[in-house]
Amino acid sequence: MTEKIDMNERMEAMAGEIPGVMKALMGLHSEVVKDGALSAKTKEIMMVGIAVALRCEYCLWKHVPEAVKMGATREEIMEAVSTAIVMAGGPAVAYGSVVVLKILDELDV
């Protein structure tokens, strides 16, 4: 497992390298995450579950803290992990138990 990653910092660095692509990606992210039929918080929690199922540790370093900032509780985030486990099996258990719990513990949530 990698050390604690500040994905916002890394994404800013990437924007310096490929500004057009990153501007488009961040525009899409902003559009998707805003409140709609689902709240922004719910969408961030969904992204945590998807990141666990896809085994994207770096995604988790972005979306777990974002979900917490939006008011997601540890219990809500872990329920998203549980849905990922149903969909992705054993590898989702590994990412949920190692990566997500580490991030939540570091955030003291």
C-alpha positions in Angstrom: 0.0 0.0 0.0 1.2 3.5 -0.7 1.7 6.2 1.9 -1.0 8.9 2.4 -1.6 10.6 -0.9 -3.0 14.2 -1.4 -4.8 13.6 -4.6 -5.8 17.2 -5.0 -2.2 18.1 -5.0 -1.3 15.4 -7.5 -4.2 16.4 -9.7 -2.9 20.0 -9.7 0.5 18.8 -10.7 -1.1 16.8 -13.6 -3.1 19.9 -14.6 0.3 21.6 -15.1 1.3 18.9 -17.5 -2.0 18.4 -19.4 -4.2 21.4 -18.6 -6.9 20.8 -21.2 -7.6 17.3 -20.3 -7.6 18.0 -16.5 -9.9 21.1 -17.0 -12.3 18.8 -18.9 -12.1 16.1 -16.3 -12.6 18.5 -13.4 -15.6 20.1 -15.2 -17.2 16.7 -15.6 -16.5 15.9 -12.0 -18.0 19.2 -10.8 -21.1 18.6 -12.9 -21.6 15.0 -11.7 -21.0 15.7 -8.0 -23.3 18.7 -7.6 -26.6 18.1 -5.9 -29.4 16.8 -8.1 -31.8 13.9 -7.6 -28.9 12.5 -5.5 -27.0 14.6 -3.1 -23.4 15.4 -3.7 -22.6 13.5 -0.5 -24.4 10.4 -1.8 -22.5 10.6 -5.1 -19.1 10.8 -3.3 -20.1 7.8 -1.1 -21.0 6.0 -4.4 -17.6 6.8 -5.8 -16.0 5.3 -2.7 -17.9 2.0 -3.4 -16.9 2.1 -7.1 -13.3 2.8 -6.3 -13.2 -0.2 -3.9 -14.8 -2.4 -6.5 -12.3 -1.2 -9.2 -9.4 -1.5 -6.7 -8.3 2.1 -7.2 -6.4 3.1 -4.1 -5.6 6.5 -5.4 -9.3 7.1 -6.1 -10.0 6.2 -2.5 -7.5 8.9 -1.3 -9.6 11.4 -3.2 -13.1 10.2 -2.6 -13.1 9.1 1.1 -11.9 12.5 2.4 -14.3 14.3 0.0 -17.2 12.2 1.3 -16.2 12.9 4.9 -15.9 16.7 4.1 -19.5 16.5 2.8 -20.7 15.0 6.0 -20.5 11.2 5.3 -20.1 9.1 8.4 -17.8 6.2 8.9 -20.9 4.0 8.9 -22.2 5.3 5.6 -18.8 4.9 3.9 -18.5 1.3 5.3 -21.9 0.5 3.9 -20.6 1.6 0.5 -17.7 -0.7 1.0 -20.1 -3.5 1.8 -22.0 -3.0 -1.5 -18.6 -3.1 -3.3 -17.8 -6.4 -1.6 -21.1 -7.9 -2.9 -20.2 -6.7 -6.4 -16.4 -7.3 -6.4 -15.8 -10.1 -3.9 -12.6 -10.8 -2.1 -10.5 -8.0 -3.6 -13.1 -5.5 -2.4 -12.6 -6.9 1.1 -8.9 -6.2 0.9 -9.4 -2.6 -0.3 -12.2 -1.9 2.2 -10.4 -3.4 5.2 -6.9 -2.0 4.4 -7.2 1.2 2.4 -10.6 2.6 3.4 -10.2 1.9 7.1 -6.6 3.4 7.0 -7.9 6.6 5.4 -10.9 6.8 7.9 -8.5 6.2 10.8 -6.2 9.0 9.6 -9.1 11.3 9.2 -10.3 10.3 12.7 -13.8 9.6 11.5 
